[in-house]
Amino acid sequence: MKTSWNELRVIENYLSPDGEPADQVLFEARMILQPELKERVYWQKRTYNMIQQYGRQQLRSEIAKVHDLLFSAPEHRSFRQKMLRLFRK
């Protein structure tokens, strides 16, 4: 059950929001005729979701590190005070 590069490119185009509507309809017809293609699309969507979730977790982690650095390090005391005053108003 190996996916070819050409098929992967076609799946990518189908999943892309910039895809042509006519091409998407044609691809959906192919998925009806080829159930294994529908399964590959499903797994590609799952892969995209996992990558997106991983990226979000990484971003949250980086933001938390910056937050900890800015709000706990003594050298950033004046910045911390300015921010607290700004959001206190």
MODELLER restraints for C-alpha pairs under 7 A, 6 or more apart:
rsr = mdl.restraints
at = mdl.atoms
rsr.add(forms.Gaussian(group=physical.xy_distance, feature=features.Distance(at['CA:11:A'], at['CA:41:A']), mean=6.37, stdev=0.5))
rsr.add(forms.Gaussian(group=physical.xy_distance, feature=features.Distance(at['CA:13:A'], at['CA:19:A']), mean=5.71, stdev=0.5))
rsr.add(forms.Gaussian(group=physical.xy_distance, feature=features.Distance(at['CA:14:A'], at['CA:24:A']), mean=5.59, stdev=0.5))
rsr.add(forms.Gaussian(group=physical.xy_distance, feature=features.Distance(at['CA:31:A'], at['CA:37:A']), mean=5.51, stdev=0.5))
rsr.add(forms.Gaussian(group=physical.xy_distance, feature=features.Distance(at['CA:31:A'], at['CA:38:A']), mean=5.04, stdev=0.5))
rsr.add(forms.Gaussian(group=physical.xy_distance, feature=features.Distance(at['CA:70:A'], at['CA:76:A']), mean=5.70, stdev=0.5))
rsr.add(forms.Gaussian(group=physical.xy_distance, feature=features.Distance(at['CA:70:A'], at['CA:80:A']), mean=6.72, stdev=0.5))
rsr.add(forms.Gaussian(group=physical.xy_distance, feature=features.Distance(at['CA:71:A'], at['CA:80:A']), mean=5.78, stdev=0.5))
